[in-house]
């Protein structure tokens, strides 16, 4: 698959906009089915693995309501089994 086509379609996927396949096909000089295939591939690729933070979301939210710092939240969930990095929690 052409990289420029994939990048063009990625914009629509990230913005959650259903593209006009025929219009994009004219832009990139390809068939509309090729655009549709690229769109579906990119869309399927974004539904990847879950975040390392997912099992700890409720804990993090409750700690944020108590105005805890990112460092203290990181240390707390690390004791509970979190294996990710501090920057993941901080962001």
N, C-alpha and C positions, 0 to 999 in steps of 0.2 A: 504494500500500500504506500502511496506517495506520502512523504512526510508533510509537505505543504497542505495537502488535503486534510490529513489527520489533524494538523494544528488548526486549520480553519474550522473544522467541525468541533474541535474541543471547546472553542469559545461558546458555541451554542449549548453544549452539554453543561459547562460550568455555570452558565447563566440560566440554565433550566428553560431554554427556549426551543420549541420545536421548529427546526429550520424548513425553509422551502427548498426541497431537494433539487428541483429543476433549476432554480435560480443559482444555487451553488454549483450545480453541474455545469452550467454555462460559464461561470467564473473560472472554473478550473479545467474546462474543456474535457470533461469526462461524462459518462452516463449517470443518470440520476440514481440508478441502482448501486453504482459504486459509492456515491455519496451516502446513500442510505446504509450501506454495509459499513462504511467508515464510522458513521454516526452511532450505529448499534454497537460496534466494537469498542469505541471510546466510552460509550455509556455503560457497557458491561464491565469495562476495566476499572471504572471509578468505584464500583461496589466491591471494594477489596476487603481486606481483613479488618476486623474491629480494632479500635484503639486500645492500647494498653490501659488507658484510663477508664474505659467503660465499666469495669466491675467496681470502680471506686467513685463513680460520679455522685452518688448520694452522699457519701462521706465528705467529698470535697465541697459539695454545695452547702452542707450543714456547717462545715468549718468556715466557709466564706461568709456565711451569715453571722458568725461570731467574730468576724474581722481578723481571722488568723492569717499570718504571713504565709507566703508560698513555701518558705523553708520549713516552717513548722508542719504544714500540711504534708510536705514531701517526707519528712521524717516519720510522721504518723502513719502514712499509708505504706511506707517502706517496711515498717514493723509488721504491717498486716499482709505483706507478701508482694508489694509492688516491685517490679523489676526494671522499670523504666528509669529515665534520667530526670534530673532536677529541672532542666529546661522544658521538658514536656509538661511538667506540672506548672511551672512558672508562666508559660504561654497560655 
